[in-house]
């Protein structure tokens, strides 16, 4: 049990030194579902804030977060 944790930690550390292409592949395979769910939730919050500004009061940071997520997806 401890050996698998150590091996996975070493693998993640070595993952920092992978090429950009390998990192891009990992981004697509590992984080695609999480990023897409986060983007949909943030987009819905922005839409609700635009439609109902009196009821849903969200500060401008949510729009910055949406911009960062879309830049992350498109890069």
C-alpha positions as a printed Julia matrix, in Angstrom:
75×3 Matrix{Float64}:
   0.0    0.0     0.0
   2.73   2.44    0.95
   4.8    1.44   -2.05
   2.0    2.36   -4.46
   1.68   5.79   -2.85
   5.41   6.34   -3.12
   5.43   5.18   -6.75
   2.53   7.44   -7.69
   4.18  10.41   -5.95
   7.42   9.8    -7.85
   5.48   9.44  -11.09
   3.77  12.78  -10.5
   7.1   14.43   -9.76
   8.57  13.03  -12.95
   5.48  14.24  -14.77
   6.59  17.79  -14.16
   9.52  17.23  -16.49
   7.56  15.77  -19.39
   7.46  17.51  -22.74
   4.7   19.93  -23.61
   3.04  17.4   -25.88
   2.84  14.81  -23.12
   1.47  17.44  -20.73
  -1.16  18.41  -23.28
  -2.18  14.78  -23.7
  -2.41  14.4   -19.93
  -4.5   17.57  -19.72
  -6.93  16.17  -22.27
  -7.19  12.69  -20.8
  -6.99  13.37  -17.07
  -8.61  16.72  -16.51
 -11.09  17.0   -19.38
 -14.15  15.9   -17.4
 -13.33  18.06  -14.39
 -12.56  21.14  -16.45
 -15.71  20.75  -18.52
 -17.92  20.42  -15.44
 -16.26  23.45  -13.83
 -16.7   25.47  -17.02
 -20.38  24.58  -17.32
 -21.04  25.53  -13.68
 -19.22  28.86  -14.0
 -20.93  29.58  -17.33
 -24.34  28.9   -15.8
 -23.52  31.22  -12.9
 -22.57  33.96  -15.37
 -25.77  33.44  -17.34
 -27.9   33.55  -14.18
 -26.12  36.7   -13.08
 -26.84  38.31  -16.46
 -30.5   37.3   -16.48
 -31.29  38.01  -12.84
 -28.82  40.62  -11.55
 -30.97  41.49   -8.54
 -31.38  37.92   -7.31
 -28.0   36.41   -8.19
 -25.28  38.78   -7.07
 -21.93  37.54   -8.23
 -18.84  39.69   -8.28
 -16.61  40.15  -11.32
 -14.21  37.38  -10.25
 -16.55  34.77  -11.74
 -16.11  36.31  -15.18
 -12.34  36.27  -14.73
 -12.55  32.61  -13.75
 -14.61  31.85  -16.85
 -12.03  33.61  -19.0
  -9.2   31.6   -17.41
 -11.09  28.34  -17.95
 -11.79  29.09  -21.59
  -8.17  30.09  -22.15
  -7.06  26.83  -20.5
  -9.36  24.8   -22.72
  -8.32  26.51  -25.93
  -4.59  26.43  -25.23
